Amino acid sequence: MNPEAPSTILIAEDDATDAFLLRRALAKTNLHYQLRFVADGENVLNYLEGTAPYQDRQTFPFPGLLLLDLRMPVLDGFGVLRRLGNDPRFGHLPVVVFSGSASEEDRMLAGSLGAKAFYVKSGDPRDVANMFKELGRQWLEINAQP
């Protein structure tokens, strides 16, 4: 990875309002991550594998982190976690759940399938900005603007 390039976060999120909130919250931090969005679990896998339409790694760089919603069409977040857990190519990729579910059962299942952390969605951009800061400290190189 180019140390001058921002870390890429792949975000699996099918809700446009939540995607907007994520973009807005990141803009309020002094962090400059590159966000790439996909709307379902099948596209998560296509992106990670570099298959069409994500084969250009200049445009779609391999992420330093996957932020994963659990409730998505086509293939849900649990299905993504299962598939990633069975593929040694992605064992180094930290996967963090960002879900509307506050269910302890979902939290436990996600953790057992390899999720490194679990955040419950909040409508407050400050909460989401704090999440990005925590993710940076724990999983990404923090590229603060000078």
Summary of the structure (lengths in Angstrom):
residues: 146
radius of gyration: 14.3
end to end distance: 20.1
largest distance: 42.2
contacts: 421
relative contact order: 0.21
helix: 39%
strand: 17%
